[in-house]
Amino acid sequence: MFEKNINLSAGEFRDLPMSVQRLDVREPWEYALAHIPGASLIPLGDLAERVGELDPARPVAAYCHHGARSLHALRFLQSAGFPDLAHLSGGIDAYSRLDPSVPSY
């Protein structure tokens, strides 16, 4: 689905089909402040032990606060055999500028 474009804009992330797994790799306290509806929370530090919660046959779009942690998550998921990966460039910070119902912090 993503081919070579791993960097999604906020609009592209918002418009993803429901078949794409949305992965929030921030910490629980950050998720409590603001999150994108439909996203699963697996903090980056827990991803190795919880990777089984994701379906490698479905695309994964990850996000964090600004984009650095989600890039690390993509590298890990790629090494774990996930072929179809992307992340929200600019993180939830960029998304909250597009969708004011998602608080900025």
N, CA, C and O atoms as a GROMACS GRO file, in nm:
protein
  420
    1MET      N    1   0.082  -0.120   0.000
    1MET     CA    2   0.000   0.000   0.000
    1MET      C    3   0.086   0.126   0.000
    1MET      O    4   0.062   0.218  -0.078
    2PHE      N    5   0.187   0.131   0.088
    2PHE     CA    6   0.266   0.252   0.101
    2PHE      C    7   0.379   0.262  -0.001
    2PHE      O    8   0.431   0.370  -0.027
    3GLU      N    9   0.418   0.148  -0.060
    3GLU     CA   10   0.528   0.141  -0.154
    3GLU      C   11   0.652   0.205  -0.092
    3GLU      O   12   0.700   0.157   0.011
    4LYS      N   13   0.705   0.310  -0.151
    4LYS     CA   14   0.828   0.370  -0.099
    4LYS      C   15   0.802   0.495  -0.014
    4LYS      O   16   0.896   0.550   0.044
    5ASN      N   17   0.678   0.540  -0.007
    5ASN     CA   18   0.647   0.661   0.070
    5ASN      C   19   0.618   0.624   0.215
    5ASN      O   20   0.506   0.589   0.251
    6ILE      N   21   0.722   0.634   0.298
    6ILE     CA   22   0.701   0.600   0.438
    6ILE      C   23   0.660   0.721   0.521
    6ILE      O   24   0.616   0.705   0.635
    7ASN      N   25   0.674   0.842   0.466
    7ASN     CA   26   0.640   0.965   0.537
    7ASN      C   27   0.502   1.013   0.495
    7ASN      O   28   0.483   1.057   0.382
    8LEU      N   29   0.407   1.005   0.587
    8LEU     CA   30   0.270   1.047   0.558
    8LEU      C   31   0.244   1.186   0.616
    8LEU      O   32   0.285   1.214   0.729
    9SER      N   33   0.178   1.270   0.541
    9SER     CA   34   0.133   1.398   0.595
    9SER      C   35   0.016   1.372   0.689
    9SER      O   36  -0.040   1.263   0.693
   10ALA      N   37  -0.021   1.474   0.765
   10ALA     CA   38  -0.136   1.460   0.855
   10ALA      C   39  -0.262   1.426   0.777
   10ALA      O   40  -0.342   1.344   0.821
   11GLY      N   41  -0.281   1.489   0.662
   11GLY     CA   42  -0.399   1.461   0.580
   11GLY      C   43  -0.399   1.320   0.526
   11GLY      O   44  -0.503   1.254   0.524
   12GLU      N   45  -0.282   1.272   0.482
   12GLU     CA   46  -0.273   1.134   0.433
   12GLU      C   47  -0.301   1.035   0.546
   12GLU      O   48  -0.369   0.935   0.525
   13PHE      N   49  -0.248   1.064   0.665
   13PHE     CA   50  -0.271   0.976   0.780
   13PHE      C   51  -0.420   0.974   0.814
   13PHE      O   52  -0.476   0.867   0.838
   14ARG      N   53  -0.481   1.090   0.817
   14ARG     CA   54  -0.625   1.099   0.849
   14ARG      C   55  -0.709   1.018   0.751
   14ARG      O   56  -0.808   0.957   0.790
   15ASP      N   57  -0.670   1.016   0.624
   15ASP     CA   58  -0.749   0.954   0.520
   15ASP      C   59  -0.716   0.806   0.495
   15ASP      O   60  -0.765   0.748   0.399
   16LEU      N   61  -0.633   0.746   0.579
   16LEU     CA   62  -0.599   0.605   0.561
   16LEU      C   63  -0.724   0.518   0.572
   16LEU      O   64  -0.813   0.547   0.652
   17PRO      N   65  -0.732   0.412   0.493
   17PRO     CA   66  -0.846   0.320   0.506
   17PRO      C   67  -0.841   0.247   0.641
   17PRO      O   68  -0.736   0.236   0.703
   18MET      N   69  -0.954   0.198   0.683
   18MET     CA   70  -0.963   0.128   0.812
   18MET      C   71  -0.880   0.000   0.816
   18MET      O   72  -0.852  -0.051   0.924
   19SER      N   73  -0.841  -0.052   0.701
   19SER     CA   74  -0.759  -0.173   0.697
   19SER      C   75  -0.617  -0.150   0.747
   19SER      O   76  -0.545  -0.246   0.776
   20VAL      N   77  -0.576  -0.024   0.758
   20VAL     CA   78  -0.441   0.009   0.806
   20VAL      C   79  -0.441   0.014   0.958
   20VAL      O   80  -0.526   0.080   1.019
   21GLN      N   81  -0.346  -0.055   1.018
   21GLN     CA   82  -0.330  -0.052   1.163
   21GLN      C   83  -0.261   0.080   1.201
   21GLN      O   84  -0.154   0.111   1.150
   22ARG      N   85  -0.324   0.155   1.289
   22ARG     CA   86  -0.266   0.280   1.338
   22ARG      C   87  -0.200   0.250   1.471
   22ARG      O   88  -0.264   0.202   1.564
   23LEU      N   89  -0.071   0.279   1.479
   23LEU     CA   90   0.008   0.243   1.596
   23LEU      C   91   0.065   0.368   1.662
   23LEU      O   92   0.142   0.442   1.600
   24ASP      N   93   0.028   0.390   1.785
   24ASP     CA   94   0.079   0.500   1.867
   24ASP      C   95   0.192   0.445   1.952
   24ASP      O   96   0.169   0.356   2.034
   25VAL      N   97   0.314   0.495   1.934
   25VAL     CA   98   0.430   0.442   2.007
   25VAL      C   99   0.474   0.534   2.120
   25VAL      O  100   0.586   0.522   2.170
   26ARG      N  101   0.388   0.627   2.160
   26ARG     CA  102   0.420   0.717   2.271
   26ARG      C  103   0.395   0.646   2.404
   26ARG      O  104   0.356   0.530   2.408
   27GLU      N  105   0.417   0.718   2.510
   27GLU     CA  106   0.396   0.666   2.645
   27GLU      C  107   0.248   0.682   2.685
   27GLU      O  108   0.178   0.767   2.630
   28PRO      N  109   0.201   0.599   2.780
   28PRO     CA  110   0.060   0.608   2.821
   28PRO      C  111   0.017   0.747   2.866
   28PRO      O  112  -0.096   0.789   2.838
   29TRP      N  113   0.104   0.819   2.936
   29TRP     CA  114   0.065   0.954   2.982
   29TRP      C  115   0.044   1.048   2.862
   29TRP      O  116  -0.040   1.138   2.868
   30GLU      N  117   0.119   1.028   2.754
   30GLU     CA  118   0.101   1.110   2.634
   30GLU      C  119  -0.031   1.074   2.565
   30GLU      O  120  -0.105   1.162   2.520
   31TYR      N  121  -0.057   0.944   2.558
   31TYR     CA  122  -0.182   0.896   2.498
   31TYR      C  123  -0.302   0.954   2.574
   31TYR      O  124  -0.403   0.989   2.512
   32ALA      N  125  -0.291   0.962   2.706
   32ALA     CA  126  -0.401   1.017   2.787
   32ALA      C  127  -0.426   1.164   2.755
   32ALA      O  128  -0.539   1.211   2.762
   33LEU      N  129  -0.321   1.236   2.720
   33LEU     CA  130  -0.336   1.378   2.685
   33LEU      C  131  -0.404   1.397   2.550
   33LEU      O  132  -0.490   1.483   2.534
   34ALA      N  133  -0.362   1.315   2.453
   34ALA     CA  134  -0.414   1.329   2.318
   34ALA      C  135  -0.381   1.204   2.239
   34ALA      O  136  -0.271   1.149   2.251
   35HIS      N  137  -0.475   1.158   2.159
   35HIS     CA  138  -0.448   1.046   2.069
   35HIS      C  139  -0.540   1.053   1.948
   35HIS      O  140  -0.643   1.121   1.949
   36ILE      N  141  -0.500   0.981   1.846
   36ILE     CA  142  -0.578   0.977   1.723
   36ILE      C  143  -0.676   0.860   1.736
   36ILE      O  144  -0.634   0.747   1.761
   37PRO      N  145  -0.804   0.885   1.718
   37PRO     CA  146  -0.903   0.778   1.731
   37PRO      C  147  -0.869   0.658   1.642
   37PRO      O  148  -0.827   0.672   1.527
   38GLY      N  149  -0.888   0.540   1.699
   38GLY     CA  150  -0.863   0.416   1.626
   38GLY      C  151  -0.722   0.363   1.637
   38GLY      O  152  -0.692   0.256   1.584
   39ALA      N  153  -0.634   0.437   1.705
   39ALA     CA  154  -0.496   0.394   1.717
   39ALA      C  155  -0.478   0.301   1.837
   39ALA      O  156  -0.544   0.316   1.940
   40SER      N  157  -0.388   0.204   1.821
   40SER     CA  158  -0.350   0.115   1.931
   40SER      C  159  -0.225   0.169   1.995
   40SER      O  160  -0.131   0.211   1.927
   41LEU      N  161  -0.223   0.169   2.127
   41LEU     CA  162  -0.106   0.217   2.200
   41LEU      C  163  -0.013   0.101   2.234
   41LEU      O  164  -0.050   0.010   2.308
   42ILE      N  165   0.108   0.106   2.178
   42ILE     CA  166   0.216   0.016   2.218
   42ILE      C  167   0.340   0.104   2.228
   42ILE      O  168   0.403   0.134   2.126
   43PRO      N  169   0.377   0.146   2.348
   43PRO     CA  170   0.495   0.232   2.362
   43PRO      C  171   0.618   0.169   2.297
   43PRO      O  172   0.635   0.047   2.297
   44LEU      N  173   0.703   0.254   2.241
   44LEU     CA  174   0.820   0.205   2.170
   44LEU      C  175   0.902   0.108   2.255
   44LEU      O  176   0.951   0.008   2.204
   45GLY      N  177   0.917   0.137   2.382
   45GLY     CA  178   0.993   0.049   2.472
   45GLY      C  179   0.931  -0.087   2.493
   45GLY      O  180   0.999  -0.180   2.538
   46ASP      N  181   0.803  -0.102   2.463
   46ASP     CA  182   0.732  -0.229   2.479
   46ASP      C  183   0.712  -0.303   2.347
   46ASP      O  184   0.662  -0.416   2.346
   47LEU      N  185   0.750  -0.241   2.237
   47LEU     CA  186   0.717  -0.294   2.106
   47LEU      C  187   0.775  -0.434   2.082
   47LEU      O  188   0.707  -0.519   2.026
   48ALA      N  189   0.897  -0.458   2.122
   48ALA     CA  190   0.960  -0.588   2.098
   48ALA      C  191   0.881  -0.701   2.165
   48ALA      O  192   0.864  -0.809   2.107
   49GLU      N  193   0.833  -0.677   2.286
   49GLU     CA  194   0.759  -0.783   2.356
   49GLU      C  195   0.612  -0.790   2.318
   49GLU      O  196   0.545  -0.889   2.347
   50ARG      N  197   0.560  -0.685   2.253
   50ARG     CA  198   0.418  -0.682   2.218
   50ARG      C  199   0.392  -0.684   2.068
   50ARG      O  200   0.279  -0.664   2.024
   51VAL      N  201   0.496  -0.708   1.988
   51VAL     CA  202   0.482  -0.706   1.842
   51VAL      C  203   0.376  -0.804   1.793
   51VAL      O  204   0.318  -0.784   1.687
   52GLY      N  205   0.352  -0.910   1.868
   52GLY     CA  206   0.251  -1.009   1.832
   52GLY      C  207   0.110  -0.954   1.831
   52GLY      O  208   0.019  -1.019   1.779
   53GLU      N  209   0.088  -0.836   1.887
   53GLU     CA  210  -0.044  -0.774   1.885
   53GLU      C  211  -0.076  -0.712   1.749
   53GLU      O  212  -0.190  -0.674   1.723
   54LEU      N  213   0.026  -0.702   1.663
   54LEU     CA  214   0.008  -0.645   1.530
   54LEU      C  215   0.004  -0.756   1.426
   54LEU      O  216   0.067  -0.860   1.444
   55ASP      N  217  -0.069  -0.733   1.319
   55ASP     CA  218  -0.081  -0.830   1.210
   55ASP      C  219   0.015  -0.793   1.098
   55ASP      O  220  -0.004  -0.690   1.033
   56PRO      N  221   0.120  -0.874   1.075
   56PRO     CA  222   0.217  -0.840   0.971
   56PRO      C  223   0.159  -0.843   0.830
   56PRO      O  224   0.221  -0.793   0.737
   57ALA      N  225   0.042  -0.901   0.812
   57ALA     CA  226  -0.022  -0.907   0.680
   57ALA      C  227  -0.097  -0.777   0.647
   57ALA      O  228  -0.141  -0.758   0.534
   58ARG      N  229  -0.111  -0.690   0.746
   58ARG     CA  230  -0.181  -0.562   0.725
   58ARG      C  231  -0.082  -0.446   0.735
   58ARG      O  232   0.012  -0.452   0.814
   59PRO      N  233  -0.103  -0.339   0.657
   59PRO     CA  234  -0.015  -0.222   0.667
   59PRO      C  235  -0.021  -0.162   0.808
   59PRO      O  236  -0.123  -0.169   0.876
   60VAL      N  237   0.091  -0.102   0.849
   60VAL     CA  238   0.101  -0.035   0.979
   60VAL      C  239   0.144   0.109   0.954
   60VAL      O  240   0.242   0.135   0.883
   61ALA      N  241   0.072   0.203   1.013
   61ALA     CA  242   0.109   0.345   1.011
   61ALA      C  243   0.130   0.387   1.156
   61ALA      O  244   0.036   0.388   1.235
   62ALA      N  245   0.252   0.422   1.190
   62ALA     CA  246   0.288   0.457   1.328
   62ALA      C  247   0.296   0.608   1.345
   62ALA      O  248   0.315   0.683   1.250
   63TYR      N  249   0.280   0.650   1.470
   63TYR     CA  250   0.302   0.791   1.502
   63TYR      C  251   0.350   0.805   1.646
   63TYR      O  252   0.332   0.716   1.729
   64CYS      N  253   0.411   0.920   1.673
   64CYS     CA  254   0.455   0.956   1.807
   64CYS      C  255   0.428   1.106   1.824
   64CYS      O  256   0.335   1.159   1.763
   65HIS      N  257   0.508   1.175   1.903
   65HIS     CA  258   0.485   1.318   1.924
   65HIS      C  259   0.530   1.401   1.805
   65HIS      O  260   0.454   1.482   1.754
   66HIS      N  261   0.656   1.380   1.759
   66HIS     CA  262   0.708   1.458   1.648
   66HIS      C  263   0.758   1.374   1.530
   66HIS      O  264   0.782   1.429   1.423
   67GLY      N  265   0.774   1.244   1.546
   67GLY     CA  266   0.814   1.158   1.435
   67GLY      C  267   0.938   1.074   1.456
   67GLY      O  268   0.959   0.979   1.380
   68ALA      N  269   1.020   1.104   1.555
   68ALA     CA  270   1.145   1.028   1.574
   68ALA      C  271   1.120   0.887   1.625
   68ALA      O  272   1.175   0.791   1.570
   69ARG      N  273   1.037   0.872   1.727
   69ARG     CA  274   1.012   0.738   1.782
   69ARG      C  275   0.940   0.649   1.682
   69ARG      O  276   0.967   0.529   1.675
   70SER      N  277   0.849   0.707   1.604
   70SER     CA  278   0.778   0.625   1.506
   70SER      C  279   0.873   0.575   1.397
   70SER      O  280   0.852   0.466   1.344
   71LEU      N  281   0.976   0.651   1.362
   71LEU     CA  282   1.076   0.602   1.266
   71LEU      C  283   1.154   0.484   1.325
   71LEU      O  284   1.183   0.388   1.255
   72HIS      N  285   1.187   0.493   1.453
   72HIS     CA  286   1.252   0.379   1.520
   72HIS      C  287   1.161   0.257   1.520
   72HIS      O  288   1.207   0.145   1.498
   73ALA      N  289   1.032   0.279   1.542
   73ALA     CA  290   0.936   0.168   1.540
   73ALA      C  291   0.932   0.104   1.402
   73ALA      O  292   0.926  -0.019   1.391
   74LEU      N  293   0.936   0.184   1.296
   74LEU     CA  294   0.935   0.129   1.161
   74LEU      C  295   1.057   0.042   1.136
   74LEU      O  296   1.046  -0.065   1.076
   75ARG      N  297   1.172   0.088   1.180
   75ARG     CA  298   1.295   0.009   1.162
   75ARG      C  299   1.282  -0.126   1.233
   75ARG      O  300   1.318  -0.230   1.178
   76PHE      N  301   1.230  -0.123   1.354
   76PHE     CA  302   1.212  -0.249   1.428
   76PHE      C  303   1.112  -0.339   1.356
   76PHE      O  304   1.138  -0.458   1.336
   77LEU      N  305   0.998  -0.284   1.318
   77LEU     CA  306   0.895  -0.365   1.253
   77LEU      C  307   0.943  -0.421   1.120
   77LEU      O  308   0.909  -0.534   1.084
   78GLN      N  309   1.022  -0.345   1.048
   78GLN     CA  310   1.078  -0.396   0.922
   78GLN      C  311   1.168  -0.516   0.949
   78GLN      O  312   1.162  -0.615   0.877
   79SER      N  313   1.251  -0.506   1.053
   79SER     CA  314   1.339  -0.618   1.087
   79SER      C  315   1.261  -0.738   1.138
   79SER      O  316   1.310  -0.851   1.134
   80ALA      N  317   1.139  -0.715   1.187
   80ALA     CA  318   1.053  -0.823   1.236
   80ALA      C  319   0.968  -0.883   1.123
   80ALA      O  320   0.886  -0.971   1.148
   81GLY      N  321   0.987  -0.835   1.000
   81GLY     CA  322   0.917  -0.895   0.887
   81GLY      C  323   0.792  -0.823   0.840
   81GLY      O  324   0.720  -0.875   0.755
   82PHE      N  325   0.764  -0.705   0.893
   82PHE     CA  326   0.648  -0.628   0.848
   82PHE      C  327   0.686  -0.556   0.718
   82PHE      O  328   0.778  -0.475   0.718
   83PRO      N  329   0.616  -0.585   0.607
   83PRO     CA  330   0.658  -0.530   0.479
   83PRO      C  331   0.598  -0.394   0.442
   83PRO      O  332   0.656  -0.323   0.360
   84ASP      N  333   0.486  -0.358   0.500
   84ASP     CA  334   0.412  -0.240   0.454
   84ASP      C  335   0.399  -0.140   0.569
   84ASP      O  336   0.308  -0.150   0.652
   85LEU      N  337   0.491  -0.043   0.572
   85LEU     CA  338   0.503   0.046   0.688
   85LEU      C  339   0.511   0.192   0.646
   85LEU      O  340   0.564   0.224   0.539
   86ALA      N  341   0.458   0.279   0.730
   86ALA     CA  342   0.470   0.423   0.711
   86ALA      C  343   0.457   0.489   0.849
   86ALA      O  344   0.421   0.424   0.947
   87HIS      N  345   0.486   0.619   0.853
   87HIS     CA  346   0.467   0.691   0.978
   87HIS      C  347   0.418   0.832   0.949
   87HIS      O  348   0.432   0.883   0.838
   88LEU      N  349   0.361   0.893   1.051
   88LEU     CA  350   0.307   1.028   1.043
   88LEU      C  351   0.422   1.127   1.060
   88LEU      O  352   0.473   1.145   1.170
   89SER      N  353   0.460   1.190   0.951
   89SER     CA  354   0.567   1.290   0.955
   89SER      C  355   0.521   1.409   1.039
   89SER      O  356   0.415   1.467   1.014
   90GLY      N  357   0.600   1.445   1.138
   90GLY     CA  358   0.562   1.554   1.228
   90GLY      C  359   0.480   1.508   1.346
   90GLY      O  360   0.452   1.587   1.436
   91GLY      N  361   0.441   1.380   1.348
   91GLY     CA  362   0.372   1.320   1.462
   91GLY      C  363   0.235   1.380   1.491
   91GLY      O  364   0.176   1.450   1.409
   92ILE      N  365   0.190   1.350   1.611
   92ILE     CA  366   0.058   1.399   1.652
   92ILE      C  367   0.057   1.551   1.661
   92ILE      O  368  -0.049   1.613   1.655
   93ASP      N  369   0.175   1.610   1.677
   93ASP     CA  370   0.184   1.755   1.679
   93ASP      C  371   0.134   1.813   1.546
   93ASP      O  372   0.059   1.910   1.546
   94ALA      N  373   0.176   1.753   1.435
   94ALA     CA  374   0.129   1.797   1.303
   94ALA      C  375  -0.019   1.764   1.284
   94ALA      O  376  -0.094   1.843   1.227
   95TYR      N  377  -0.060   1.647   1.332
   95TYR     CA  378  -0.199   1.605   1.317
   95TYR      C  379  -0.295   1.700   1.391
   95TYR      O  380  -0.403   1.730   1.342
   96SER      N  381  -0.254   1.745   1.509
   96SER     CA  382  -0.342   1.832   1.588
   96SER      C  383  -0.364   1.967   1.520
   96SER      O  384  -0.465   2.033   1.546
   97ARG      N  385  -0.272   2.009   1.434
   97ARG     CA  386  -0.294   2.134   1.358
   97ARG      C  387  -0.400   2.113   1.249
   97ARG      O  388  -0.470   2.207   1.212
   98LEU      N  389  -0.412   1.990   1.200
   98LEU     CA  390  -0.512   1.958   1.099
   98LEU      C  391  -0.649   1.933   1.164
   98LEU      O  392  -0.752   1.974   1.112
   99ASP      N  393  -0.646   1.865   1.279
   99ASP     CA  394  -0.770   1.827   1.348
   99ASP      C  395  -0.770   1.886   1.488
   99ASP      O  396  -0.710   1.828   1.579
  100PRO      N  397  -0.836   2.001   1.507
  100PRO     CA  398  -0.834   2.067   1.638
  100PRO      C  399  -0.901   1.987   1.750
  100PRO      O  400  -0.890   2.025   1.867
  101SER      N  401  -0.972   1.879   1.717
  101SER     CA  402  -1.031   1.796   1.823
  101SER      C  403  -0.923   1.712   1.892
  101SER      O  404  -0.948   1.656   1.999
  102VAL      N  405  -0.804   1.704   1.833
  102VAL     CA  406  -0.690   1.634   1.894
  102VAL      C  407  -0.602   1.741   1.958
  102VAL      O  408  -0.541   1.820   1.888
  103PRO      N  409  -0.595   1.744   2.092
  103PRO     CA  410  -0.519   1.848   2.160
  103PRO      C  411  -0.371   1.846   2.126
  103PRO      O  412  -0.312   1.741   2.100
  104SER      N  413  -0.312   1.962   2.128
  104SER     CA  414  -0.167   1.976   2.112
  104SER      C  415  -0.106   1.986   2.250
  104SER      O  416  -0.165   2.043   2.342
  105TYR      N  417   0.013   1.930   2.265
  105TYR     CA  418   0.082   1.940   2.395
  105TYR      C  419   0.230   1.959   2.375
  105TYR      O  420   0.305   1.970   2.472
   0.00000   0.00000   0.00000
